[in-house]
Amino acid sequence: MEVRERIIIDPRIQHGKSVIRGTRVPVARIIAEFAAGMTREEVMREYEINAEDVAAALARGDGRVMAHLATGLVPDVLTGQTDVGRRCGV
């Protein structure tokens, strides 16, 4: 599987964020859903993507999300705020 075949970056889609090709689903959202406890099957069903899309999203990652995961601060998939940010009013 080639990640480039499944993940695109287009400034006209989601403000240039990495998304699953043929969708508007950001890679960061897929990673955050896993971090929040969703299973692969739940993610595939929720976003109407397949196992190869999920694998490509996880392989591609997103620097900001991966940094949050490394520190244990998982951003809210809609606002980008972490739990700490919400508690501190950031």
C-alpha positions, 0 to 999 in steps of 0.5 A, spaced: 500 500 500 502 506 498 500 512 502 500 517 497 495 513 493 490 514 499 492 520 503 492 527 499 493 534 501 489 539 497 489 546 499 481 546 497 480 541 501 479 541 509 484 547 508 490 543 506 490 538 511 491 531 510 485 527 508 483 520 505 483 521 498 475 521 495 473 524 502 473 530 506 476 526 512 482 528 515 488 523 517 488 527 524 481 525 525 482 518 524 488 518 529 484 521 534 478 517 534 483 511 535 486 515 541 479 516 544 478 508 543 474 507 537 476 500 534 478 500 526 471 497 524 468 503 528 472 508 524 471 504 518 463 504 519 463 511 522 467 515 516 465 510 510 472 508 509 476 501 508 482 498 512 487 500 507 485 507 508 485 506 515 492 503 515 494 509 510 492 514 515 496 511 521 502 510 517 502 517 514 500 520 521 499 527 523 505 531 526 501 535 531 496 529 533 502 524 534 506 530 538 499 530 542 499 522 543 506 522 545 505 527 551 498 523 552 494 530 550 489 528 545 486 533 542 478 534 541 477 532 533 473 538 532 476 544 536 484 541 536 484 543 544 486 538 549 483 536 555 488 541 559 487 546 554 479 546 556 481 546 563 485 552 562 481 555 558 486 555 552 
